Amino acid sequence: MKNKSIIEVMDVNFYYGQFRALTDITMDFEKNRVTALIGPSGCGKSTLLRLLNRMNDLIDGSRVEGQVIFEDKNIYAADVDPVEVRRRIGMVFQKPNPFPKSIFDNITYGPKLHGVKKRSDIEQLVEVSLKQSVLWEEVKDILNRSAMTLSGGQQQRLCIARALAMKPDVLLMDEPTSALDPISTAKIEELIDELRENYTIIIVTHNMQQAARISGMTGFFYLGKLIEFSSTEKIFTNPEKKQTEDYITGRFG
Ligand SMILES: Nc1ncnc2c1ncn2[C@@H]1O[C@H](COP(=O)(O)OP(=O)(O)OP(=O)(O)O)[C@@H](O)[C@H]1O
């Protein structure tokens, strides 16, 4: 059954200067669903992901046409605060990028900036976020240690905890496991499956098995266009378009 949409992308074109990186993208992201964005290198997956929380605003010369509706409002409307958009729609990057601070401070940095002050609230937030990202047991006794001393997989789970501490509705993940070993990758995939209960997750991945394992919906992109968007099962077993089939069977890309 189809869940309610949380983000609707309507007639979006995206430009880096003169170069059009996305053409006529229209798609809905369902609430509490994992959606995978797949396609060959340079097809625009990361551009689309960054566009969903106005991360592309930070790139000089970039321009968006069309609308991205998040809970009934265009996030590109003049009166929308991009900082608030990014709080509600969080992001996890390819390479774990903890702050060079303690594990504790990594989690509390954003919430403190947003006005969470009470010590007991802060401690509670640290514990809950680390439990949600299944890191608590490994770090509960070393919260004051530098985040940089954690393994890559632990750092990525810390980055997920840091994003969750902002109490987002949506998590955008840009190839979150591509820098990780298979065991850490499996842990993050399990985590994504658990988070799906309470969050909407949109993930860019180059790993076809990963898309098939963790997502409910999959969008296939090619040269800046959304070629096919359907249930993951359909995309991987019975795609409508030849380009999709060629890509998922490894004939190109
Ligand atoms: N900051 C930028 N300035 C100019 N062009 C860019 C910029 N970022 C991306 N592009 C171009 O936009 C197109 C889409 O890039 P994007 O990173 O979205 O693709 P992708 O599908 O995520 O690729 P990959 O899988 O390799 O990460 C590419 O042609 C890329 O060269």
Ligand as a Chemical Component Dictionary entry (heavy atoms), coordinates in Angstrom:
data_LIG
# 
_chem_comp.id                   LIG 
_chem_comp.type                 NON-POLYMER 
_chem_comp.pdbx_formal_charge   0 
_chem_comp.three_letter_code    LIG 
# 
loop_
_chem_comp_atom.comp_id 
_chem_comp_atom.atom_id 
_chem_comp_atom.alt_atom_id 
_chem_comp_atom.type_symbol 
_chem_comp_atom.charge 
_chem_comp_atom.model_Cartn_x 
_chem_comp_atom.model_Cartn_y 
_chem_comp_atom.model_Cartn_z 
_chem_comp_atom.pdbx_ordinal 
LIG N1  N1  N 0 29.411 21.836 -7.948  1  
LIG C1  C1  C 0 29.251 21.485 -9.230  2  
LIG N2  N2  N 0 29.530 22.342 -10.234 3  
LIG C2  C2  C 0 29.365 21.992 -11.525 4  
LIG N3  N3  N 0 28.900 20.804 -11.948 5  
LIG C3  C3  C 0 28.612 19.895 -11.000 6  
LIG C4  C4  C 0 28.769 20.171 -9.603  7  
LIG N4  N4  N 0 28.401 19.077 -8.901  8  
LIG C5  C5  C 0 28.025 18.162 -9.828  9  
LIG N5  N5  N 0 28.150 18.649 -11.085 10 
LIG C6  C6  C 0 27.820 17.941 -12.339 11 
LIG O1  O1  O 0 26.451 17.598 -12.327 12 
LIG C7  C7  C 0 26.242 16.280 -12.845 13 
LIG C8  C8  C 0 25.553 15.440 -11.801 14 
LIG O2  O2  O 0 26.424 15.251 -10.707 15 
LIG P1  P1  P 0 25.996 14.419 -9.400  16 
LIG O3  O3  O 0 27.123 14.508 -8.433  17 
LIG O4  O4  O 0 24.669 14.838 -8.962  18 
LIG O5  O5  O 0 25.893 12.948 -9.996  19 
LIG P2  P2  P 0 25.783 11.549 -9.287  20 
LIG O6  O6  O 0 24.798 10.758 -10.048 21 
LIG O7  O7  O 0 25.537 11.732 -7.839  22 
LIG O8  O8  O 0 27.249 10.958 -9.515  23 
LIG P3  P3  P 0 28.147 10.012 -8.613  24 
LIG O9  O9  O 0 27.411 8.726  -8.539  25 
LIG O10 O10 O 0 29.424 9.907  -9.382  26 
LIG O11 O11 O 0 28.316 10.680 -7.281  27 
LIG C9  C9  C 0 27.619 15.773 -13.262 28 
LIG O12 O12 O 0 27.774 15.997 -14.641 29 
LIG C10 C10 C 0 28.562 16.627 -12.439 30 
LIG O13 O13 O 0 29.791 16.794 -13.123 31 
# 
loop_
_chem_comp_bond.comp_id 
_chem_comp_bond.atom_id_1 
_chem_comp_bond.atom_id_2 
_chem_comp_bond.value_order 
_chem_comp_bond.pdbx_ordinal 
LIG N1  C1  SING 1  
LIG C1  N2  SING 2  
LIG C1  C4  DOUB 3  
LIG N2  C2  DOUB 4  
LIG C2  N3  SING 5  
LIG N3  C3  DOUB 6  
LIG C3  C4  SING 7  
LIG C3  N5  SING 8  
LIG C4  N4  SING 9  
LIG N4  C5  DOUB 10 
LIG C5  N5  SING 11 
LIG N5  C6  SING 12 
LIG C6  O1  SING 13 
LIG C6  C10 SING 14 
LIG O1  C7  SING 15 
LIG C7  C8  SING 16 
LIG C7  C9  SING 17 
LIG C8  O2  SING 18 
LIG O2  P1  SING 19 
LIG P1  O3  DOUB 20 
LIG P1  O4  SING 21 
LIG P1  O5  SING 22 
LIG O5  P2  SING 23 
LIG P2  O6  DOUB 24 
LIG P2  O7  SING 25 
LIG P2  O8  SING 26 
LIG O8  P3  SING 27 
LIG P3  O9  DOUB 28 
LIG P3  O10 SING 29 
LIG P3  O11 SING 30 
LIG C9  O12 SING 31 
LIG C9  C10 SING 32 
LIG C10 O13 SING 33 
# 
